[in-house]
Amino acid sequence: MTMTDTAFTGPGPLGGREWGAFIDGQFVPVDDRETFEVVEPSTARPLARVVSADAAVVNRAVHSARLALPAWRELSGGQGQAG
């Protein structure tokens, strides 16, 4: 998996990194996009920073998911889990 290398202030369990958009099974950088902090609700501790996707990024992810759906639909429950 690839992710941006921008450091994040906070020792979150997701590596304290800034994550790109998750598209087609991998994290992809999204240039010049704002990010926001994701926190653990029960502790309010920071987990990570993620990209704030615009419509073009969302459309790219939806298109990728639609292309993957027919093959994914044929998998058994155990095979269809992310891993």
The 8 nearest C-alpha neighbors of each residue, nearest first, counted from 0:
[[1, 25, 26, 2, 24, 27, 21, 3],
 [0, 2, 26, 27, 25, 3, 28, 19],
 [3, 1, 18, 26, 19, 27, 28, 4],
 [2, 4, 5, 18, 17, 28, 19, 1],
 [5, 3, 6, 2, 17, 16, 18, 1],
 [4, 6, 3, 17, 16, 7, 18, 2],
 [7, 5, 16, 4, 17, 8, 15, 3],
 [8, 6, 16, 15, 9, 17, 5, 48],
 [9, 7, 6, 15, 10, 16, 45, 11],
 [8, 10, 11, 15, 7, 45, 46, 47],
 [9, 11, 15, 12, 14, 8, 45, 46],
 [10, 12, 46, 15, 13, 45, 9, 14],
 [13, 11, 14, 46, 10, 15, 47, 45],
 [14, 12, 11, 15, 46, 47, 16, 10],
 [13, 15, 16, 12, 11, 10, 47, 46],
 [14, 16, 11, 10, 7, 47, 9, 13],
 [17, 15, 7, 14, 6, 47, 18, 5],
 [16, 18, 48, 5, 49, 3, 47, 7],
 [19, 17, 49, 2, 3, 48, 16, 50],
 [18, 20, 28, 27, 26, 50, 2, 29],
 [19, 21, 27, 26, 22, 50, 28, 29],
 [22, 20, 26, 25, 27, 19, 24, 23],
 [23, 21, 60, 24, 25, 20, 26, 27],
 [22, 24, 63, 25, 21, 60, 64, 67],
 [25, 23, 22, 21, 26, 0, 81, 63],
 [26, 24, 0, 21, 22, 23, 27, 1],
 [25, 27, 21, 1, 19, 20, 2, 0],
 [26, 28, 19, 20, 25, 21, 2, 1],
 [29, 27, 19, 3, 30, 2, 20, 26],
 [28, 30, 19, 32, 27, 31, 20, 50],
 [31, 29, 32, 28, 19, 33, 50, 27],
 [30, 32, 29, 33, 34, 28, 50, 51],
 [33, 31, 30, 51, 29, 50, 34, 52],
 [32, 34, 51, 50, 31, 35, 52, 49],
 [35, 33, 50, 51, 49, 48, 32, 36],
 [36, 34, 48, 49, 50, 37, 51, 33],
 [35, 37, 48, 47, 38, 49, 45, 34],
 [38, 36, 47, 46, 48, 45, 35, 39],
 [37, 39, 45, 46, 44, 43, 40, 36],
 [38, 40, 43, 44, 42, 41, 46, 45],
 [41, 39, 43, 42, 38, 44, 37, 45],
 [40, 42, 39, 43, 44, 38, 45, 46],
 [41, 43, 44, 40, 39, 38, 45, 46],
 [42, 44, 39, 40, 38, 41, 45, 46],
 [45, 43, 42, 39, 38, 46, 11, 40],
 [46, 44, 38, 11, 47, 37, 9, 39],
 [45, 47, 11, 38, 37, 12, 13, 39],
 [48, 46, 15, 37, 16, 36, 45, 11],
 [47, 49, 36, 17, 35, 37, 34, 18],
 [50, 48, 18, 34, 35, 17, 19, 47],
 [49, 51, 34, 19, 52, 33, 20, 32],
 [50, 52, 34, 33, 32, 49, 53, 35],
 [53, 51, 56, 50, 57, 54, 32, 20],
 [52, 54, 56, 55, 57, 51, 32, 58],
 [53, 55, 57, 56, 58, 52, 59, 60],
 [56, 54, 58, 57, 53, 59, 52, 60],
 [57, 55, 59, 58, 53, 54, 52, 60],
 [56, 58, 54, 60, 59, 55, 61, 53],
 [57, 59, 61, 55, 60, 56, 54, 62],
 [60, 58, 56, 62, 57, 61, 55, 63],
 [59, 61, 57, 22, 63, 58, 62, 64],
 [62, 60, 64, 58, 63, 59, 57, 65],
 [63, 61, 59, 65, 60, 64, 58, 66],
 [62, 64, 60, 66, 61, 65, 23, 59],
 [65, 63, 61, 67, 66, 62, 68, 60],
 [66, 64, 62, 68, 67, 63, 61, 69],
 [65, 67, 63, 64, 68, 62, 69, 70],
 [68, 66, 64, 65, 70, 69, 71, 63],
 [67, 69, 71, 65, 70, 66, 72, 64],
 [70, 68, 72, 71, 67, 73, 66, 65],
 [71, 69, 72, 73, 68, 67, 74, 66],
 [70, 72, 68, 73, 74, 69, 67, 79],
 [71, 73, 69, 70, 74, 68, 79, 75],
 [72, 74, 71, 70, 75, 69, 79, 68],
 [75, 73, 71, 79, 78, 72, 76, 70],
 [74, 76, 78, 77, 79, 73, 72, 71],
 [77, 75, 79, 78, 74, 80, 73, 72],
 [76, 78, 79, 75, 80, 74, 81, 82],
 [79, 77, 75, 76, 80, 74, 81, 71],
 [80, 78, 76, 77, 74, 75, 71, 81],
 [81, 79, 78, 77, 82, 76, 75, 74],
 [82, 80, 79, 78, 24, 77, 76, 71],
 [81, 80, 79, 78, 77, 24, 25, 0]]
